[in-house]
Amino acid sequence: MLANFLEKSKPINFVTYLGFFFVFFLLEIYTLFFLNSFLWKGVVASIVFFCFFSAIFFFVNFILTKNKLTFDNTFAYFLFTLFIIVFIRAILSYQSLLCVLLYFLFLRKIYSLQKDSKLIQKLFDAGLWLGVLLFFQPKSILFLILIYTAVLVYNRITIQTILIPLTGLFVPLFLGTTYFFYVDKPIALFHVFSKIHFHVAYFKTIENGWFIPFVLLLSSLAFLLKTPKAMAVSNTFRKSWVLININFFIALAIGLISNESDQLPIVFLLFPAAIVVANGLELILKKTIQSVIFAIIIVCVVFGKFYF
């Protein structure tokens, strides 16, 4: 059964998921670069893009397993793979994929704060990665809230833990600002940090926006199922559950202040959504029901990918 296969955290599972993703990736690449003629430039771009995606999937798996954000299964990893398949074309550019990678480098530090080791270094690195991301996605400044939420829920509040993330954030901003003034392009710097809009209809106007209500519905149901059980027990996961949901709502808020040409908030949202939905599915004891739900999600992804 599908649920039994997804419960196994073995290399063959991850190879299978990557292969499943690769099929849809090749379809997008063929349409983008090779529909009319063969281009070596397209070959190089395809390899680079796939390397980016492989790195993203590596960090997704690392964050999930290292910080035990789900039970010992591959539910969240598989769900993220399915979700991102819908939006491959939307992020198929060097800048977009770099932003997604920076996002996961940032999250890797945030979720690792549950452990005491190298606390100051993690907070500095989180601020640093966020500072770099700001030059590509100024709206991601809202993720600063996530840093201090992590500091709060993991009981790490000191003067150092408050100031260090700001120091890390300041370093790339200072270096970037210095560069823009050095090359005499202060207007370009202003343009970078003026791309903020309040666009409530964002999720209706973007390509494949139909999928977002579907993800929000799944996430809401999973949240209602999991939250009472997660909050009833005083353990590390309860704190992580709070952080996951704050991550979800911040990503959603970033979408609301984005214009329809900006697809990255979708990916920011899909990662915490995959974790939330996975945690909800874990509570369903009957494997048959789990398999049916996963099958429905797969059908929605495949059908929606080609017909919406």
C-alpha positions in Angstrom: 0.0 0.0 0.0 1.1 3.6 -0.6 1.0 4.6 3.0 3.3 1.6 4.0 5.8 2.6 1.4 5.8 6.2 2.5 6.4 5.2 6.1 9.8 3.8 5.2 12.8 6.1 5.6 15.1 4.2 3.2 17.3 5.4 0.4 15.0 3.7 -2.2 12.2 5.9 -1.1 14.1 9.1 -1.7 15.4 7.9 -5.0 11.8 7.1 -6.0 10.5 10.6 -5.0 13.4 12.2 -6.9 12.7 10.1 -9.9 9.0 11.1 -9.8 10.0 14.7 -9.6 12.5 14.3 -12.4 9.8 13.2 -14.8 7.9 16.4 -14.4 11.2 18.4 -14.4 12.1 16.9 -17.8 8.7 17.8 -19.2 9.1 21.5 -18.1 12.7 21.6 -19.4 11.7 20.1 -22.8 8.9 22.7 -23.1 11.2 25.5 -22.1 14.4 24.7 -24.1 13.9 21.9 -26.6 10.4 22.1 -28.0 11.6 23.6 -31.3 15.3 22.7 -31.5 18.2 21.3 -29.5 20.2 23.9 -27.6 23.5 23.2 -25.7 22.6 26.3 -23.6 19.5 24.5 -22.5 21.4 21.4 -21.6 23.7 23.5 -19.3 20.8 25.3 -17.8 18.9 22.1 -17.2 21.9 20.5 -15.3 22.3 23.6 -13.2 18.6 23.8 -12.4 18.5 20.1 -11.4 21.5 20.6 -9.1 19.7 23.5 -7.4 16.6 21.3 -7.0 18.7 18.4 -5.6 20.3 20.8 -3.1 16.9 22.0 -2.1 15.6 18.5 -1.6 18.7 17.6 0.4 18.1 20.5 2.9 14.4 19.7 3.1 15.2 16.1 4.2 18.0 17.3 6.5 15.7 19.8 8.3 12.9 17.2 8.7 15.0 14.3 9.9 17.6 16.2 12.0 15.0 18.1 14.0 12.3 15.3 14.1 9.5 17.5 12.7 7.5 14.4 11.8 7.5 10.8 12.9 10.0 8.4 11.4 8.5 8.5 7.9 8.7 10.3 4.6 5.3 11.9 4.5 6.4 15.5 4.6 9.2 15.0 2.1 6.9 13.3 -0.3 4.2 16.0 0.1 6.7 18.8 -0.5 7.9 17.0 -3.6 4.3 16.8 -4.8 3.5 20.4 -4.0 6.6 21.8 -5.7 5.9 19.8 -8.9 2.9 22.1 -9.5 5.2 25.2 -9.4 8.3 24.0 -11.1 7.9 26.4 -14.0 7.2 29.3 -11.7 10.6 29.1 -10.0 12.6 27.8 -13.0 15.2 30.5 -13.0 18.6 31.0 -11.4 17.5 33.8 -9.1 14.3 32.0 -8.0 16.1 28.8 -7.2 18.9 30.7 -5.4 16.2 32.4 -3.3 14.6 29.0 -2.4 18.0 27.6 -1.5 18.8 30.6 0.7 15.4 30.1 2.3 16.2 26.6 3.3 19.7 27.5 4.5 17.9 30.0 6.8 15.3 27.5 8.0 18.0 24.9 8.7 19.5 27.2 11.3 16.1 28.2 12.7 14.8 24.7 13.4 18.2 23.6 14.8 17.9 26.1 17.6 16.0 23.4 19.6 19.5 22.0 20.4 21.9 24.0 22.7 25.1 23.5 20.7 26.6 26.5 18.8 23.6 28.7 19.6 25.2 32.0 18.9 26.7 30.8 15.6 23.3 29.5 14.5 21.6 32.8 15.3 24.3 34.7 13.4 24.0 32.4 10.4 20.2 32.7 10.4 20.5 36.5 10.3 23.2 36.3 7.7 21.2 34.1 5.3 18.1 36.2 5.8 20.1 39.3 5.0 21.3 37.8 1.7 17.8 36.7 0.9 16.5 40.3 1.4 18.4 41.5 -1.6 16.3 39.1 -3.8 13.1 39.1 -1.7 12.8 42.2 0.5 9.4 40.9 1.8 11.2 38.1 3.5 12.2 40.6 6.2 9.0 39.2 7.9 11.0 36.0 8.7 12.8 38.0 11.3 9.7 37.3 13.4 10.5 33.6 13.0 14.0 34.0 14.4 12.7 35.7 17.6 9.8 33.2 17.8 12.4 30.4 17.8 14.4 32.3 20.5 11.3 32.6 22.6 9.8 29.1 22.3 13.1 27.4 22.8 13.8 29.5 25.9 17.0 31.1 24.5 16.3 34.7 25.4 19.4 36.7 26.4 20.9 40.0 25.3 23.2 38.1 23.0 20.4 36.1 21.4 18.5 39.3 20.7 21.4 41.2 19.2 23.3 38.5 17.3 20.6 37.9 14.6 20.5 41.6 13.9 24.3 41.6 13.6 24.1 38.7 11.1 21.4 40.5 9.2 23.4 43.8 9.1 26.6 42.2 7.6 25.2 41.4 4.1 23.0 44.6 4.1 26.1 46.7 4.9 28.2 45.0 2.3 25.5 45.1 -0.3 24.7 48.8 0.3 28.4 49.6 0.2 28.7 47.9 -3.2 25.7 49.8 -4.7 27.2 53.1 -3.6 30.6 52.1 -4.8 29.4 51.4 -8.3 27.3 54.6 -8.1 23.9 52.9 -8.4 22.0 53.9 -5.2 18.8 54.1 -7.3 19.1 50.3 -8.0 19.4 49.8 -4.3 16.2 51.7 -3.7 14.5 49.7 -6.4 15.4 46.5 -4.7 13.8 47.5 -1.4 10.7 49.1 -2.9 9.0 46.0 -4.3 6.5 45.6 -1.6 2.8 45.6 -2.4 -0.3 44.7 -0.5 -2.1 42.4 -2.9 -4.9 40.4 -1.2 -5.9 38.7 -4.5 -2.4 37.3 -4.9 -3.3 33.6 -4.6 -6.1 34.1 -7.2 -3.9 35.8 -9.8 -0.8 33.7 -9.8 -0.4 30.8 -12.2 -1.7 27.5 -10.6 -3.3 29.6 -7.9 -6.1 27.0 -7.8 -3.7 24.7 -5.8 -3.3 27.1 -2.9 -6.9 26.7 -1.5 -6.4 23.0 -1.8 -3.2 23.2 0.3 -4.7 25.6 2.8 -7.7 23.2 3.2 -5.4 20.2 3.9 -3.3 22.3 6.3 -6.3 23.6 8.2 -7.7 20.2 8.7 -4.3 18.8 9.8 -3.8 21.7 12.1 -7.1 21.1 13.9 -6.3 17.4 14.2 -2.7 17.8 15.4 -2.7 20.9 17.6 -4.6 19.5 20.6 -2.3 16.5 20.8 0.9 18.5 20.2 0.0 21.1 22.8 -1.1 18.5 25.4 2.4 17.2 25.9 5.3 19.3 27.2 8.2 18.3 24.9 10.5 19.6 22.2 8.0 18.9 19.5 5.3 21.1 21.0 7.8 24.0 20.6 8.6 23.0 17.1 4.9 22.7 16.3 4.4 26.4 17.3 7.4 27.3 15.1 6.2 25.4 12.1 2.8 27.1 12.2 4.4 30.6 12.7 6.5 29.7 9.6 3.3 28.9 7.8 1.5 32.1 8.7 4.5 34.3 7.9 4.9 32.7 4.5 1.2 33.3 3.9 1.5 36.9 4.9 4.5 37.4 2.5 2.2 36.1 -0.3 -0.4 38.7 0.6 2.1 41.5 0.1 3.4 40.1 -3.2 2.3 40.9 -6.7 1.1 38.3 -9.2 4.5 38.1 -11.0 6.3 36.9 -7.8 5.9 33.1 -7.4 8.5 32.6 -4.6 6.0 33.0 -1.6 4.4 29.8 -2.9 7.5 27.8 -2.2 8.0 29.6 1.2 4.5 28.4 2.1 4.6 24.8 0.7 7.4 23.6 3.1 5.6 24.3 6.4 2.3 23.2 4.8 3.9 19.9 3.9 5.0 19.4 7.5 1.6 20.4 8.9 -0.3 18.1 6.6 2.1 15.2 7.2 1.6 15.6 11.0 -2.2 15.4 10.5 -2.0 12.3 8.3 0.2 10.6 10.9 -2.8 10.6 13.3 -4.9 8.6 10.9 -4.4 5.0 12.1 -5.9 3.2 9.1 -3.4 2.8 6.4 -6.1 2.5 3.8 -7.4 5.9 4.5 -3.9 7.4 4.5 -3.3 5.7 1.1 -6.6 7.1 -0.3 -5.7 10.7 0.8 -2.2 10.4 -0.7 -3.7 9.1 -3.9 -6.2 12.0 -4.1 -3.3 14.5 -3.6 -1.3 12.8 -6.4 -4.3 12.9 -8.7 -4.9 16.6 -8.0 -1.2 17.4 -8.7 -1.1 15.5 -11.9 -4.5 16.5 -13.2 -4.0 20.1 -12.1 -0.6 20.3 -13.6 -1.8 19.5 -17.1 -5.4 20.8 -17.1 -5.5 24.0 -15.1 
